[in-house]
Amino acid sequence: MNDGNEPSVDSDKREERIQARRARIHEKLAAKESGEAGATVGGGQKRKETDKKEVLKGKAQIQEARRKLRQLLENGDEDVTRVRVEGDDKENQRRINEEARRLDRRQKLLFEAESSARRNAAIAMKWASLFEKEIPLDLLNDMEAQREACLKVIGQKDELIKEFQLVLRSKDEEYVKSLKRWAEDIDSLLASMTDQFRQQQRQYELETHEIERVFKQERKELIDSNKMEMEKLMDSRSNMEQEHLDQRQKRIQEFQEHDQRNRLKDSEEYTNLKIKLETEIQKLEQQLEVMRATYQLNTEKLEYNYRVLSERNEENSNTINQQKRKIARLVDNLSSLMAKYSKTDKHYKQENMDLTEEYRRITEQFQDLQGKYRHFQTSDAKKFDEIWAMKEGEVKKYLGTVLQADKIIHEQQLGLYWYPPNEEAVNAAFQEARYPEPIPAFPLVCSG
Protein backbone atom coordinates (compact mmCIF):
# COMPACT_ATOMS: atom_id res chain seq x y z
CA MET A 1 0.00 0.00 0.00
CA ASN A 2 1.08 3.62 -0.46
CA ASP A 3 2.43 5.79 2.38
CA GLY A 4 0.61 9.08 1.90
CA ASN A 5 0.20 10.33 -1.72
CA GLU A 6 3.69 9.39 -3.09
CA PRO A 7 4.03 6.28 -5.32
CA SER A 8 5.85 3.24 -3.89
CA VAL A 9 7.62 0.24 -5.45
CA ASP A 10 5.57 -2.03 -3.12
CA SER A 11 2.21 -0.72 -4.40
CA ASP A 12 -0.48 -3.08 -5.74
CA LYS A 13 -0.88 -0.92 -8.89
CA ARG A 14 1.60 -1.33 -11.73
CA GLU A 15 1.52 2.39 -12.77
CA GLU A 16 2.48 3.54 -9.26
CA ARG A 17 5.41 1.13 -9.13
CA ILE A 18 6.71 2.47 -12.49
CA GLN A 19 6.42 6.08 -11.29
CA ALA A 20 8.28 5.22 -8.03
CA ARG A 21 11.20 3.69 -9.97
CA ARG A 22 11.40 6.71 -12.32
CA ALA A 23 11.41 9.16 -9.38
CA ARG A 24 14.28 7.26 -7.72
CA ILE A 25 16.36 7.37 -10.95
CA HIS A 26 15.80 11.15 -11.31
CA GLU A 27 16.91 11.73 -7.70
CA LYS A 28 20.18 9.84 -8.25
CA LEU A 29 20.95 11.75 -11.48
CA ALA A 30 20.25 15.12 -9.80
CA ALA A 31 22.58 14.28 -6.90
CA LYS A 32 25.33 13.29 -9.32
CA GLU A 33 25.00 16.49 -11.41
CA SER A 34 25.11 18.71 -8.28
CA GLY A 35 28.41 17.08 -7.19
CA GLU A 36 29.97 17.58 -10.64
CA ALA A 37 28.85 21.23 -10.75
CA GLY A 38 30.49 21.92 -7.35
CA ALA A 39 33.76 20.44 -8.58
CA THR A 40 33.87 22.54 -11.79
CA VAL A 41 32.75 25.95 -10.40
CA GLY A 42 36.29 27.05 -9.42
CA GLY A 43 37.85 26.05 -12.78
CA GLY A 44 35.09 27.77 -14.77
CA GLN A 45 35.50 31.07 -12.92
CA LYS A 46 39.28 31.06 -13.41
CA ARG A 47 38.86 30.33 -17.12
CA LYS A 48 36.39 33.22 -17.52
CA GLU A 49 38.75 35.63 -15.75
CA THR A 50 41.67 34.55 -17.98
CA ASP A 51 39.61 34.93 -21.17
CA LYS A 52 38.44 38.39 -20.03
CA LYS A 53 42.02 39.54 -19.43
CA GLU A 54 43.12 38.27 -22.86
CA VAL A 55 40.20 39.97 -24.62
CA LEU A 56 40.88 43.25 -22.80
CA LYS A 57 44.54 43.08 -23.81
CA GLY A 58 43.71 42.63 -27.50
CA LYS A 59 41.03 45.35 -27.45
CA ALA A 60 43.43 47.75 -25.72
CA GLN A 61 46.00 47.27 -28.50
CA ILE A 62 43.34 47.84 -31.18
CA GLN A 63 42.07 51.00 -29.43
CA GLU A 64 45.61 52.36 -29.14
CA ALA A 65 46.20 51.72 -32.85
CA ARG A 66 42.92 53.46 -33.72
CA ARG A 67 43.88 56.44 -31.54
CA LYS A 68 47.24 56.86 -33.30
CA LEU A 69 45.69 56.55 -36.74
CA ARG A 70 42.92 59.00 -35.81
CA GLN A 71 45.54 61.50 -34.60
CA LEU A 72 47.43 61.11 -37.88
CA LEU A 73 44.24 61.74 -39.86
CA GLU A 74 43.46 64.83 -37.77
CA ASN A 75 46.95 66.23 -38.47
CA GLY A 76 46.42 65.71 -42.19
CA ASP A 77 43.01 67.39 -42.02
CA GLU A 78 44.58 70.36 -40.23
CA ASP A 79 47.14 70.77 -43.04
CA VAL A 80 44.45 70.68 -45.71
CA THR A 81 42.25 73.05 -43.69
CA ARG A 82 45.14 75.49 -43.26
CA VAL A 83 45.68 75.63 -47.04
CA ARG A 84 41.96 76.21 -47.59
CA VAL A 85 41.76 78.91 -44.91
CA GLU A 86 44.77 80.75 -46.36
CA GLY A 87 43.22 80.59 -49.85
CA ASP A 88 39.85 81.80 -48.53
CA ASP A 89 41.55 84.66 -46.68
CA LYS A 90 43.43 85.77 -49.79
CA GLU A 91 40.28 85.58 -51.89
CA ASN A 92 38.30 87.53 -49.28
CA GLN A 93 40.96 90.26 -49.18
CA ARG A 94 41.02 90.40 -52.98
CA ARG A 95 37.24 90.78 -53.11
CA ILE A 96 37.33 93.60 -50.52
CA ASN A 97 39.98 95.47 -52.54
CA GLU A 98 38.12 94.84 -55.77
CA GLU A 99 34.89 96.18 -54.28
CA ALA A 100 36.67 99.36 -53.18
CA ARG A 101 38.18 99.84 -56.67
CA ARG A 102 34.77 99.14 -58.26
CA LEU A 103 33.12 101.83 -56.13
CA ASP A 104 35.92 104.24 -57.07
CA ARG A 105 35.43 103.54 -60.80
CA ARG A 106 31.68 103.95 -60.41
CA GLN A 107 32.21 107.31 -58.71
CA LYS A 108 34.47 108.43 -61.57
CA LEU A 109 31.86 107.35 -64.13
CA LEU A 110 29.14 109.29 -62.34
CA PHE A 111 31.34 112.37 -62.02
CA GLU A 112 32.35 112.19 -65.71
CA ALA A 113 28.70 111.74 -66.76
CA GLU A 114 27.60 114.79 -64.76
CA SER A 115 30.47 116.99 -66.03
CA SER A 116 29.94 115.79 -69.59
CA ALA A 117 26.23 116.54 -69.35
CA ARG A 118 26.92 120.08 -68.11
CA ARG A 119 29.48 120.73 -70.90
CA ASN A 120 27.16 119.28 -73.55
CA ALA A 121 24.38 121.50 -72.28
CA ALA A 122 26.67 124.53 -72.44
CA ILE A 123 27.76 123.65 -75.98
CA ALA A 124 24.17 123.15 -77.07
CA MET A 125 23.16 126.53 -75.67
CA LYS A 126 25.94 128.30 -77.62
CA TRP A 127 24.80 126.87 -80.98
CA ALA A 128 21.70 129.06 -80.98
CA SER A 129 23.81 132.22 -80.50
CA LEU A 130 25.99 131.31 -83.48
CA PHE A 131 23.04 131.72 -85.86
CA GLU A 132 22.71 135.31 -84.68
CA LYS A 133 26.32 136.21 -85.57
CA GLU A 134 26.66 138.28 -88.76
CA ILE A 135 30.38 139.09 -88.67
CA PRO A 136 32.36 136.17 -90.15
CA LEU A 137 35.36 136.74 -87.85
CA ASP A 138 33.24 136.60 -84.71
CA LEU A 139 31.46 133.50 -86.10
CA LEU A 140 34.84 131.86 -86.77
CA ASN A 141 36.07 132.63 -83.25
CA ASP A 142 32.91 131.26 -81.68
CA MET A 143 33.06 128.12 -83.82
CA GLU A 144 36.69 127.55 -82.81
CA ALA A 145 35.64 127.93 -79.17
CA GLN A 146 32.87 125.37 -79.73
CA ARG A 147 35.33 123.00 -81.37
CA GLU A 148 37.77 123.30 -78.44
CA ALA A 149 34.96 122.64 -75.96
CA CYS A 150 33.93 119.54 -77.91
CA LEU A 151 37.56 118.38 -78.04
CA LYS A 152 37.82 118.79 -74.26
CA VAL A 153 34.72 116.62 -73.72
CA ILE A 154 36.06 113.96 -76.10
CA GLY A 155 39.52 114.14 -74.48
CA GLN A 156 38.06 113.63 -71.03
CA LYS A 157 36.14 110.56 -72.25
CA ASP A 158 39.29 109.22 -73.97
CA GLU A 159 41.25 109.56 -70.73
CA LEU A 160 38.54 107.66 -68.86
CA ILE A 161 38.57 104.97 -71.56
CA LYS A 162 42.36 104.64 -71.30
CA GLU A 163 42.11 104.38 -67.53
CA PHE A 164 39.54 101.55 -67.81
CA GLN A 165 41.69 99.81 -70.41
CA LEU A 166 44.61 99.92 -67.98
CA VAL A 167 42.33 98.46 -65.30
CA LEU A 168 41.29 95.72 -67.75
CA ARG A 169 44.91 94.84 -68.51
CA SER A 170 45.71 94.78 -64.80
CA LYS A 171 42.72 92.42 -64.33
CA ASP A 172 44.13 90.08 -66.97
CA GLU A 173 47.53 90.10 -65.29
CA GLU A 174 45.91 89.53 -61.90
CA TYR A 175 43.95 86.59 -63.35
CA VAL A 176 47.16 85.00 -64.67
CA LYS A 177 48.84 85.51 -61.31
CA SER A 178 45.83 83.97 -59.56
CA LEU A 179 46.05 80.93 -61.83
CA LYS A 180 49.74 80.55 -60.98
CA ARG A 181 49.03 80.99 -57.28
CA TRP A 182 46.23 78.41 -57.41
CA ALA A 183 48.51 75.99 -59.22
CA GLU A 184 51.14 76.47 -56.51
CA ASP A 185 48.51 75.90 -53.79
CA ILE A 186 47.29 72.76 -55.54
CA ASP A 187 50.85 71.46 -55.92
CA SER A 188 51.47 72.18 -52.22
CA LEU A 189 48.22 70.44 -51.30
CA LEU A 190 49.05 67.42 -53.46
CA ALA A 191 52.52 67.19 -51.91
CA SER A 192 50.96 67.36 -48.42
CA MET A 193 48.39 64.71 -49.33
CA THR A 194 51.09 62.44 -50.76
CA ASP A 195 53.20 62.83 -47.62
CA GLN A 196 50.15 62.20 -45.44
CA PHE A 197 49.23 59.09 -47.45
CA ARG A 198 52.73 57.68 -47.04
CA GLN A 199 52.71 58.41 -43.32
CA GLN A 200 49.32 56.73 -42.95
CA GLN A 201 50.50 53.73 -44.96
CA ARG A 202 53.60 53.32 -42.75
CA GLN A 203 51.53 53.80 -39.59
CA TYR A 204 48.91 51.27 -40.76
CA GLU A 205 51.65 48.71 -41.46
CA LEU A 206 53.25 49.28 -38.04
CA GLU A 207 49.94 49.04 -36.18
CA THR A 208 48.91 45.95 -38.17
CA HIS A 209 52.17 44.19 -37.29
CA GLU A 210 51.80 45.19 -33.63
CA ILE A 211 48.18 43.95 -33.45
CA GLU A 212 49.17 40.73 -35.18
CA ARG A 213 52.01 40.23 -32.67
CA VAL A 214 49.65 40.78 -29.71
CA PHE A 215 47.06 38.39 -31.11
CA LYS A 216 49.71 35.73 -31.78
CA GLN A 217 50.91 36.05 -28.20
CA GLU A 218 47.31 35.80 -26.93
CA ARG A 219 46.71 32.80 -29.18
CA LYS A 220 49.76 31.00 -27.80
CA GLU A 221 48.74 31.72 -24.21
CA LEU A 222 45.15 30.64 -24.92
CA ILE A 223 46.30 27.39 -26.56
CA ASP A 224 48.54 26.55 -23.56
CA SER A 225 45.73 27.35 -21.11
CA ASN A 226 43.19 25.29 -23.08
CA LYS A 227 45.62 22.39 -23.35
CA MET A 228 46.11 22.29 -19.56
CA GLU A 229 42.37 22.59 -19.03
CA MET A 230 41.72 19.76 -21.50
CA GLU A 231 44.14 17.49 -19.64
CA LYS A 232 42.37 18.22 -16.36
CA LEU A 233 38.97 17.61 -17.95
CA MET A 234 40.15 14.32 -19.48
CA ASP A 235 41.38 13.10 -16.06
CA SER A 236 38.09 14.17 -14.49
CA ARG A 237 36.17 12.44 -17.31
CA SER A 238 38.07 9.18 -16.76
CA ASN A 239 37.30 9.22 -13.03
CA MET A 240 33.66 10.02 -13.71
CA GLU A 241 33.35 7.23 -16.29
CA GLN A 242 34.78 4.69 -13.86
CA GLU A 243 32.44 5.86 -11.11
CA HIS A 244 29.48 5.77 -13.51
CA LEU A 245 30.39 2.22 -14.58
CA ASP A 246 30.44 1.03 -10.96
CA GLN A 247 27.10 2.69 -10.24
CA ARG A 248 25.63 1.17 -13.41
CA GLN A 249 26.65 -2.35 -12.37
CA LYS A 250 25.11 -1.78 -8.97
CA ARG A 251 21.86 -0.47 -10.47
CA ILE A 252 21.65 -3.44 -12.87
CA GLN A 253 21.93 -5.87 -9.96
CA GLU A 254 19.21 -3.98 -8.03
CA PHE A 255 16.92 -3.90 -11.10
CA GLN A 256 17.31 -7.66 -11.60
CA GLU A 257 16.35 -8.38 -7.99
CA HIS A 258 13.42 -6.00 -8.20
CA ASP A 259 12.31 -7.57 -11.50
CA GLN A 260 12.29 -11.04 -9.93
CA ARG A 261 10.09 -9.84 -7.08
CA ASN A 262 7.70 -8.18 -9.55
CA ARG A 263 7.51 -11.33 -11.67
CA LEU A 264 6.35 -13.39 -8.66
CA LYS A 265 3.88 -10.71 -7.68
CA ASP A 266 2.48 -10.45 -11.25
CA SER A 267 1.90 -14.25 -11.39
CA GLU A 268 -0.30 -14.02 -8.28
CA GLU A 269 -2.18 -11.10 -9.82
CA TYR A 270 -2.73 -13.15 -13.00
CA THR A 271 -4.34 -16.02 -11.04
CA ASN A 272 -6.69 -13.68 -9.20
CA LEU A 273 -7.60 -11.90 -12.46
CA LYS A 274 -8.40 -15.26 -14.16
CA ILE A 275 -10.84 -16.24 -11.39
CA LYS A 276 -12.46 -12.81 -11.59
CA LEU A 277 -12.96 -13.05 -15.37
CA GLU A 278 -14.52 -16.53 -15.19
CA THR A 279 -17.07 -15.21 -12.70
CA GLU A 280 -17.91 -12.33 -15.05
CA ILE A 281 -18.45 -14.81 -17.94
CA GLN A 282 -21.08 -16.67 -15.96
CA LYS A 283 -22.87 -13.38 -15.25
CA LEU A 284 -22.86 -12.51 -18.95
CA GLU A 285 -24.44 -15.89 -19.87
CA GLN A 286 -27.29 -15.17 -17.51
CA GLN A 287 -27.75 -11.74 -19.10
CA LEU A 288 -27.90 -13.44 -22.54
CA GLU A 289 -30.91 -15.52 -21.50
CA VAL A 290 -32.67 -12.40 -20.35
CA MET A 291 -32.00 -10.73 -23.71
CA ARG A 292 -33.48 -13.67 -25.62
CA ALA A 293 -36.74 -13.29 -23.74
CA THR A 294 -36.74 -9.58 -24.51
CA TYR A 295 -36.16 -10.36 -28.21
CA GLN A 296 -39.29 -12.60 -28.33
CA LEU A 297 -41.38 -9.81 -26.87
CA ASN A 298 -40.03 -7.31 -29.42
CA THR A 299 -40.93 -9.72 -32.28
CA GLU A 300 -44.59 -9.68 -31.29
CA LYS A 301 -44.58 -5.89 -31.13
CA LEU A 302 -43.10 -5.71 -34.63
CA GLU A 303 -45.84 -7.92 -36.09
CA TYR A 304 -48.49 -5.64 -34.68
CA ASN A 305 -46.69 -2.61 -36.14
CA TYR A 306 -46.59 -4.33 -39.56
CA ARG A 307 -50.34 -4.68 -39.69
CA VAL A 308 -50.78 -1.02 -38.81
CA LEU A 309 -48.33 0.01 -41.59
CA SER A 310 -50.22 -2.14 -44.16
CA GLU A 311 -53.41 -0.20 -43.53
CA ARG A 312 -51.53 3.08 -43.87
CA ASN A 313 -50.09 1.85 -47.19
CA GLU A 314 -53.60 1.46 -48.66
CA GLU A 315 -54.42 5.00 -47.63
CA ASN A 316 -51.22 6.23 -49.27
CA SER A 317 -52.16 4.43 -52.53
CA ASN A 318 -55.42 6.37 -52.73
CA THR A 319 -53.52 9.61 -52.15
CA ILE A 320 -51.09 8.73 -54.97
CA ASN A 321 -53.98 8.20 -57.46
CA GLN A 322 -55.35 11.64 -56.65
CA GLN A 323 -51.91 13.21 -57.20
CA LYS A 324 -51.55 11.45 -60.59
CA ARG A 325 -54.80 13.02 -61.81
CA LYS A 326 -53.52 16.40 -60.65
CA ILE A 327 -50.23 15.85 -62.55
CA ALA A 328 -52.21 15.11 -65.78
CA ARG A 329 -53.92 18.49 -65.53
CA LEU A 330 -50.59 20.21 -64.97
CA VAL A 331 -49.09 18.44 -68.05
CA ASP A 332 -51.86 19.91 -70.24
CA ASN A 333 -51.06 23.39 -68.95
CA LEU A 334 -47.38 22.78 -69.65
CA SER A 335 -48.12 21.85 -73.30
CA SER A 336 -49.97 25.11 -73.90
CA LEU A 337 -47.13 27.11 -72.35
CA MET A 338 -44.52 25.28 -74.50
CA ALA A 339 -46.41 26.20 -77.68
CA LYS A 340 -46.47 29.83 -76.63
CA TYR A 341 -42.74 29.69 -75.82
CA SER A 342 -41.91 28.23 -79.29
CA LYS A 343 -43.70 31.08 -81.02
CA THR A 344 -41.94 33.74 -78.93
CA ASP A 345 -38.55 32.06 -79.38
CA LYS A 346 -38.92 32.04 -83.19
CA HIS A 347 -39.69 35.77 -83.17
CA TYR A 348 -36.64 36.63 -81.06
CA LYS A 349 -34.33 34.39 -83.13
CA GLN A 350 -35.30 36.31 -86.29
CA GLU A 351 -34.62 39.61 -84.48
CA ASN A 352 -31.25 38.27 -83.30
CA MET A 353 -30.27 37.34 -86.89
CA ASP A 354 -31.08 40.88 -88.07
CA LEU A 355 -28.99 42.42 -85.29
CA THR A 356 -26.10 40.02 -86.04
CA GLU A 357 -26.09 41.09 -89.70
CA GLU A 358 -26.02 44.78 -88.65
CA TYR A 359 -23.11 44.07 -86.24
CA ARG A 360 -21.13 42.31 -89.02
CA ARG A 361 -21.60 45.29 -91.34
CA ILE A 362 -20.41 47.79 -88.69
CA THR A 363 -17.41 45.55 -87.90
CA GLU A 364 -16.33 45.54 -91.57
CA GLN A 365 -16.53 49.35 -91.66
CA PHE A 366 -14.42 49.57 -88.49
CA GLN A 367 -11.76 47.22 -89.92
CA ASP A 368 -11.58 49.36 -93.08
CA LEU A 369 -11.08 52.42 -90.81
CA GLN A 370 -8.27 50.61 -89.02
CA GLY A 371 -6.50 49.89 -92.32
CA LYS A 372 -6.66 53.58 -93.28
CA TYR A 373 -5.33 54.58 -89.86
CA ARG A 374 -2.35 52.22 -90.18
CA HIS A 375 -1.61 53.55 -93.69
CA PHE A 376 -1.52 57.18 -92.53
CA GLN A 377 0.45 56.22 -89.42
CA THR A 378 3.14 54.52 -91.58
CA SER A 379 3.26 57.53 -93.93
CA ASP A 380 3.64 59.98 -91.01
CA ALA A 381 6.36 57.84 -89.45
CA LYS A 382 8.28 57.78 -92.74
CA LYS A 383 8.10 61.59 -93.06
CA PHE A 384 9.20 61.97 -89.44
CA ASP A 385 12.23 59.69 -90.00
CA GLU A 386 13.25 61.67 -93.09
CA ILE A 387 13.01 65.03 -91.24
CA TRP A 388 14.79 63.57 -88.21
CA ALA A 389 17.68 62.22 -90.32
CA MET A 390 18.00 65.64 -91.99
CA LYS A 391 18.11 67.55 -88.67
CA GLU A 392 20.11 65.05 -86.63
CA GLY A 393 23.39 65.94 -88.40
CA GLU A 394 22.91 69.63 -87.61
CA VAL A 395 22.14 68.87 -83.96
CA LYS A 396 25.26 66.69 -83.63
CA LYS A 397 27.36 69.46 -85.23
CA TYR A 398 26.02 72.00 -82.70
CA LEU A 399 26.58 69.46 -79.92
CA GLY A 400 30.24 69.10 -80.96
CA THR A 401 30.64 72.90 -80.86
CA VAL A 402 29.08 73.06 -77.36
CA LEU A 403 31.33 70.23 -76.10
CA GLN A 404 34.42 71.97 -77.53
CA ALA A 405 33.43 75.20 -75.74
CA ASP A 406 32.82 73.26 -72.51
CA LYS A 407 36.28 71.67 -72.83
CA ILE A 408 37.93 75.09 -73.34
CA ILE A 409 36.09 76.54 -70.29
CA HIS A 410 37.13 73.62 -68.08
CA GLU A 411 40.77 73.39 -69.17
CA GLN A 412 41.66 77.05 -69.88
CA GLN A 413 39.32 79.10 -67.67
CA LEU A 414 38.66 76.81 -64.67
CA GLY A 415 41.88 74.77 -64.81
CA LEU A 416 39.97 71.50 -64.42
CA TYR A 417 40.29 68.23 -66.25
CA TRP A 418 37.51 67.77 -68.79
CA TYR A 419 35.83 64.39 -69.16
CA PRO A 420 34.11 63.85 -72.51
CA PRO A 421 30.57 62.46 -72.42
CA ASN A 422 29.90 58.82 -73.14
CA GLU A 423 29.17 58.37 -76.86
CA GLU A 424 26.94 55.37 -76.17
CA ALA A 425 24.83 57.42 -73.73
CA VAL A 426 24.57 60.28 -76.30
CA ASN A 427 23.51 57.88 -79.07
CA ALA A 428 21.05 56.22 -76.67
CA ALA A 429 19.56 59.65 -75.88
CA PHE A 430 19.16 60.38 -79.63
CA GLN A 431 17.51 56.98 -80.12
CA GLU A 432 15.20 57.51 -77.12
CA ALA A 433 14.19 60.95 -78.42
CA ARG A 434 13.68 59.56 -81.93
CA TYR A 435 11.62 56.53 -80.91
CA PRO A 436 9.39 57.49 -77.95
CA GLU A 437 6.70 55.17 -76.59
CA PRO A 438 4.28 54.33 -79.44
CA ILE A 439 0.68 55.44 -79.33
CA PRO A 440 -1.54 52.34 -78.95
CA ALA A 441 -3.54 51.52 -82.08
CA PHE A 442 -7.26 50.89 -82.20
CA PRO A 443 -8.08 47.35 -80.98
CA LEU A 444 -9.09 44.93 -83.70
CA VAL A 445 -12.70 43.86 -83.26
CA CYS A 446 -13.61 40.44 -84.65
CA SER A 447 -17.15 39.62 -85.68
CA GLY A 448 -18.90 37.08 -83.46
Secondary structure, 3 states (H helix, E strand, C coil): CCCCCCCCCCCCCHHHHHHHHHHHHHHHHHHHHHHHHHHHHHHHHHHHHHHHHHHHHHHHHHHHHHHHHHHHHHHHHHHHHHHHHHHHHHHHHHHHHHHHHHHHHHHHHHHHHHHHHHHHHHHHHHHHHHCCCCCHHHHHHHHHHHHHHHHHHHHHHHHHHHHHHHHHHHHHHHHHHHHHHHHHHHHHHHHHHHHHHHHHHHHHHHHHHHHHHHHHHHHHHHHHHHHHHHHHHHHHHHHHHHHHHHHHHHHHHHHHHHHHHHHHHHHHHHHHHHHHHHHHHHHHHHHHHHHHHHHHHHHHHHHHHHHHHHHHHHHHHHHHHHHHHHHHHHHHHHHHHHHHHHHHHHHHHHHHHHHHHHHHHHHHHHHHHHHHHHHHHHHHHHHHHHHHHHHHHHHHHHHHHHHHHHHHHHHHHHCCCCCCCCHHHHHHHHHHHHCCCCCCCCCCCCCC
